[in-house]
Amino acid sequence: MRTHRLLSGSALVLITAVFSACGKAADSWQDASAAYQAGEAAKASGDLETALKAFDFAAVDAAATPSQRYGALLGTAEVQARLGQVSAAEATFAKVQKDHADLLDVRGLRRMADAWIKAGQAEPAAAVVTAALARFPDQAEAFAKVRQGIDALKSGDAAALQELGYVGD
């Protein structure tokens, strides 16, 4: 079957931009920064498949800075956890720890622990907290909410999870 190109380049770009803006199709981005921002926006709106594609793009973009790759890989791991892709999320987070140890900070570790709790995964969340406190022993207070979330998750306390911001809007 043959296809014919009916649109000029500029018309095709305009249509692609309209679809991207509407969240209908956005499989490519200009650069890692644009892909990362699109991934964060898609994650926030609950479009996890688009978020995963955007973060994946940013993580492998040859022009991406180490900081952009770090953020994209963290975003990828968060989304994988929320999608129930436990093994993939664990592997991605391990890659962050290995390849970007110099960038991994308390905020990044808290993001990953939060993602595990939101995904209903207490054990990986607890493992992140353990690793975080081994690396940053003076930051126990930064993980107080996370520890409360882990306890609530283990006990099945949905009201506490909601109060902590792990479920619902």
Residue pairs with C-beta under 8 A, 6 or more apart in sequence:
7 15
16 25
19 25
19 26
20 26
20 38
23 42
23 45
23 47
23 50
26 38
26 42
26 50
26 53
26 54
27 53
28 57
29 35
29 38
29 54
29 57
29 58
31 61
31 63
31 64
32 57
32 58
32 59
32 61
32 63
32 64
32 65
32 68
32 69
32 72
33 58
33 68
35 54
35 55
35 57
35 58
35 61
35 72
36 54
36 55
36 58
36 68
36 71
36 72
36 75
38 50
38 54
39 50
39 51
39 52
39 53
39 54
39 55
39 58
39 72
39 75
39 79
40 51
40 75
42 48
42 50
42 51
42 54
43 51
43 75
43 78
43 79
48 79
48 82
48 83
51 75
51 79
52 76
52 79
52 80
52 83
55 72
55 73
55 75
55 76
55 79
56 72
56 76
57 72
58 64
58 68
58 69
58 71
58 72
58 75
59 69
59 72
59 73
59 76
61 68
64 72
66 100
66 103
67 103
69 99
69 100
70 96
70 100
70 103
70 104
70 108
73 92
73 95
73 96
73 99
73 100
74 93
74 96
74 108
74 111
74 112
76 92
77 89
77 92
77 93
77 96
77 112
77 115
78 89
78 111
78 112
78 115
80 86
80 88
80 89
80 92
81 89
81 112
81 115
81 116
81 118
81 119
81 121
81 124
82 115
82 118
82 119
84 119
86 119
86 121
86 124
89 115
89 116
89 119
89 124
90 124
93 112
93 128
96 104
96 108
96 112
97 104
97 131
104 135
106 132
106 136
106 139
106 142
109 128
109 129
109 131
109 132
109 135
109 136
110 132
110 142
110 143
110 146
112 128
113 125
113 128
113 129
113 132
113 143
113 146
113 149
113 150
114 125
114 146
114 149
114 166
116 122
116 124
116 125
116 128
117 125
117 146
117 149
117 150
117 153
117 161
117 166
118 166
118 167
120 153
122 150
122 153
122 154
125 146
125 149
125 150
125 153
126 150
128 146
129 143
129 146
129 147
129 150
132 139
132 143
133 139
133 140
133 143
136 142
145 164
148 160
148 164
149 160
149 161
149 164
149 166
151 157
151 160
152 158
152 160
152 161
152 164
152 166
153 161
153 166
158 167
161 167
162 168
